[in-house]
Each structure stands twice: as C-alpha cells, then as structure tokens.
C-alpha cells in the first residue's frame, strides 16, 4: 500500500514596518482532517507584540474556526480563495 504525504501548498510570512506579523501556511492533505470535509490543513495568522489579532485554523476534532481578538467562532470553509479573502478582510478591519 502506498501512502501520499501532505504537500505544502503555500507558506508566506511578512513582518510589517509596525512589527506586526502576517503568516499563511496551507498544506494539502491526502484526505480530510476530521471533522473537515476538505483536504487542507491551514493556519493564517496576524498578530503583534506576541498577541494574536486574527487567526484562521483547523485541527483534528475541532474543525475550521476563526479567532478575532479574544473571540473564537466556527468558520465555514468554502474554498482556499474565500479563506484568503476572509482573512485579508479581517486583517484590514483590524488596521
């Protein structure tokens, strides 16, 4: 039996002039990570001075979710393009 490993889909990190950090890491998995129905594992982060301002991520057992300041809520994943757009809009809202 042959196993397919996760493939790095994108990794980008930007340290802004004000010291804030934007980092995007997305992996394509051979199969969905339960309870997700898509095959991506991701972490999109925006923060400053060691504090998270915005984060989108998914994890086994918890699924897709979004952090905005101190609030966490379920996130409905539609596509990578929509995920990136939602994250971009949240980062802009914070600024």
N, C-alpha and C positions, 0 to 999 in steps of 0.2 A: 504494500500500500504506500502510495506517495503522498506526502504532506506538502501543502503550499504554505509558505510563511507569509506573515504580514509584510506589506510593502509600504515604505514611506511615500506618501502621496505629496505632501508639501511640508516644509519646515522653513519658517521665516521669523526673524527676530529683529525688532527695531528698538533702539534706545533713543528716545527723543531728547531734544535740547533741554527740556524741563526735567529730565531724569526719569520720566515715565517709560514704561516698557510695554510694547505690544509684541506678543509672540503667538504664532499659529503653528500647531503641529497636528497633522492629519495622517492617519495610517489607513490603508485599505486592507481589510482582513479577508481571509479565505471564506469566512462565514460570519453571520451577525453575532454580536456580543449580546447575549440575553439581558434584558428583555427587548433590545432594539431589533427592528426588522431590516435595517440597512447594514452594510458591511464596512462601516467606517468607525474608527476609534479616534476621537479628537479632543484637543484642548486648545481653546482660544482664550488668551489671557491679556488683560490690560490692567496695569497697576502702577503704583508709585509709592516711594518710601516704604517698601515692604508690605504694602496693603493692596489687596485685590479690590479693584473698582468694578470690573466686568470680567466674567469668565463663563464660557460655554464649554461643557464637557459631558462625557458619558462614561459610565462604568458598569461593570457586571452587577446585576441585581438592582441597580438604581436607574439605569437608562439615561436618556437625554435630559439635561437640565441646564438652567441658566442662573447665574449669580449676578445680581446688580446691587452694589454696595453690600449691605448686610442681609439682603433678601434673596431667597432661593426659590425657584419655581420650576415646574416641568416645562420642557421645551419640546415642541412638535417639530421633528426633523422632516423636511420636505426634500431637500437636495443640498449638495455642497454649496452651490451658488447662493441659495437662500440663506444658509447658515452664515456664510461670509458676509452677505449683505446685512443680515440682522445684527451681527457682531459689529460691523462698521457703523451702523446707525446708533447702536448703544454707546460706542466709544465717542462718536460725535456729540451725542446727547450729554455725555459727562463733561466734555470740554467746555 
